Amino acid sequence: MSNTLLLATSNKNKYVEIKNFLVEYNINVKMTNLKTVEIQNDDLSKIALNSAIEILSKKKLKIMVEDSGLFIDSLQGFPGPYSSYVYRTLGCSGILKTMKNMKNRKAQFCSSIVYATSSDNIQIFRGSVNGSITNYESGLNGFGNFLDLLLLSIKFKALYKVWSNNVDLPLPDTPVTQVKVPS
């Protein structure tokens, strides 16, 4: 089998991050925005798995599907797998308004990756990064999502200082780059 992997996403930033990460393993990543039915489910893995199975029925290639979300403890895990929709409708300011008087600001950014070479060979990888929701929009701009609200590990906070000066660095703390590449 070839060393080409089909990444099912329409998110160019996600594509670039995964492509740059996998290049050191000599894996060539191609992007496809093949539309699938995205099921509504509270489990990121089930959402990604459903999409992977649908794509496998149409394409006979190695594929990867990733789904991610922001899970806020005091909101019982909301927005979770609905983060993209909530970001588009409420935005960061809506989440901050909802959490205005909340003391517990713990949150996790979680990712689930499905890697498949056939319907008989499917692997699921999960990653998460703990942090807390800020009291203001942090201005990470380049993300354009809820990571603008999430202060992560000490390492991430140090990198934020570099990003704020427009220095481009890889993202070692993101869940995607913490999973091990299947052999």
Solvent accessible surface area in square Angstrom, and as a share of the most:
residue,aa,sasa,rsa
1,M,170,0.76
2,S,71,0.46
3,N,82,0.42
4,T,39,0.23
5,L,4,0.02
6,L,16,0.08
7,L,0,0.00
8,A,16,0.12
9,T,15,0.09
10,S,75,0.49
11,N,70,0.36
12,K,142,0.60
13,N,103,0.53
14,K,40,0.17
15,Y,42,0.16
16,V,75,0.43
17,E,37,0.16
18,I,2,0.01
19,K,81,0.34
20,N,96,0.49
21,F,42,0.18
22,L,5,0.02
23,V,96,0.55
24,E,126,0.57
25,Y,101,0.38
26,N,119,0.61
27,I,36,0.18
28,N,69,0.36
29,V,2,0.01
30,K,105,0.45
31,M,65,0.29
32,T,24,0.14
33,N,86,0.44
34,L,58,0.29
35,K,151,0.64
36,T,38,0.22
37,V,102,0.58
38,E,102,0.46
39,I,55,0.28
40,Q,136,0.60
41,N,43,0.22
42,D,107,0.55
43,D,55,0.29
44,L,13,0.06
45,S,6,0.04
46,K,108,0.46
47,I,6,0.03
48,A,1,0.01
49,L,49,0.25
50,N,49,0.25
51,S,9,0.06
52,A,0,0.00
53,I,87,0.44
54,E,42,0.19
55,I,1,0.00
56,L,10,0.05
57,S,80,0.52
58,K,109,0.46
59,K,76,0.32
60,K,160,0.68
61,L,85,0.42
62,K,34,0.14
63,I,0,0.00
64,M,15,0.06
65,V,11,0.06
66,E,14,0.06
67,D,23,0.12
68,S,30,0.19
69,G,1,0.01
70,L,1,0.00
71,F,40,0.17
72,I,0,0.00
73,D,56,0.29
74,S,28,0.18
75,L,23,0.12
76,Q,163,0.73
77,G,22,0.21
78,F,84,0.35
79,P,1,0.01
80,G,1,0.01
81,P,18,0.11
82,Y,71,0.27
83,S,13,0.08
84,S,73,0.47
85,Y,129,0.49
86,V,6,0.04
87,Y,69,0.26
88,R,169,0.62
89,T,78,0.45
90,L,89,0.44
91,G,16,0.15
92,C,8,0.05
93,S,69,0.45
94,G,14,0.14
95,I,1,0.00
96,L,27,0.13
97,K,164,0.69
98,T,71,0.41
99,M,0,0.00
100,K,153,0.65
101,N,136,0.70
102,M,64,0.28
103,K,194,0.82
104,N,70,0.36
105,R,34,0.12
106,K,128,0.54
107,A,0,0.00
108,Q,44,0.20
109,F,30,0.13
110,C,29,0.17
111,S,5,0.03
112,S,2,0.01
113,I,4,0.02
114,V,0,0.00
115,Y,26,0.10
116,A,0,0.00
117,T,22,0.13
118,S,48,0.31
119,S,82,0.53
120,D,139,0.72
121,N,65,0.33
122,I,51,0.26
123,Q,64,0.28
124,I,59,0.30
125,F,43,0.18
126,R,161,0.59
127,G,14,0.13
128,S,56,0.36
129,V,11,0.06
130,N,104,0.53
131,G,17,0.16
132,S,43,0.28
133,I,5,0.03
134,T,7,0.04
135,N,114,0.59
136,Y,131,0.50
137,E,91,0.41
138,S,16,0.11
139,G,41,0.40
140,L,20,0.10
141,N,121,0.62
142,G,67,0.65
143,F,39,0.16
144,G,36,0.34
145,N,53,0.27
146,F,5,0.02
147,L,9,0.05
148,D,13,0.06
149,L,0,0.00
150,L,2,0.01
151,L,51,0.25
152,L,9,0.04
153,S,45,0.29
154,I,149,0.76
155,K,119,0.50
156,F,2,0.01
157,K,90,0.38
158,A,56,0.44
159,L,26,0.13
160,Y,59,0.23
161,K,140,0.59
162,V,50,0.28
163,W,39,0.14
164,S,66,0.43
165,N,112,0.57
166,N,143,0.73
167,V,72,0.41
168,D,136,0.70
169,L,60,0.30
170,P,106,0.67
171,L,39,0.19
172,P,55,0.34
173,D,15,0.08
174,T,10,0.06
175,P,4,0.02
176,V,13,0.07
177,T,31,0.18
178,Q,91,0.40
179,V,24,0.14
180,K,167,0.71
181,V,37,0.21
182,P,29,0.18
183,S,153,0.99
